[in-house]
């Protein structure tokens, strides 16, 4: 099973156009293009009935104390947790490709709706939903893809892991408002194969992997 992208190479930096935030000389960050990257797949198991796509960042600080604070940095050795950037279920295997910008073309304050889907697939919420919960201008349910925006003072380069799962069921057993953890639990025991593609991103020019 193979997963590739024309938008970035495996292990390489994700271009700014696919990020939620880009580096800026003033104010540290500015909004990015936030387009979903191109993805295509091949060599699926013959018995594949549906696909699930999850993008997560495993490098998110486990504590927010130092995040985006002037005169401080997020230490590289701080414990890290997962942050889900894209949760997409019930993708038709025969589709073969997701075009650049098909699911996201810009930053949408208060989030994109669940109805903004394609190809009969269903979108879950990503973790910007919780991140912006206390922000009056930005809070809402963030469905679908929203790209990288790691802390601008993080010493660690973040990794964005796109994982495509081939399933032996036609429909992922989640309903309503669901996220990455719910989908991971739902597909356990139904995965025939999986493929991964990883990109990196940082808003800190001094960061190291």
Helices and strands as residue ranges (DSSP letters): E 2-4, G 16-18, E 21-23, E 29-31, E 39-42, E 50-61, E 80-91, G 93-95, E 97-98, E 122-123, H 128-131, E 158-167, H 180-187, E 191-201
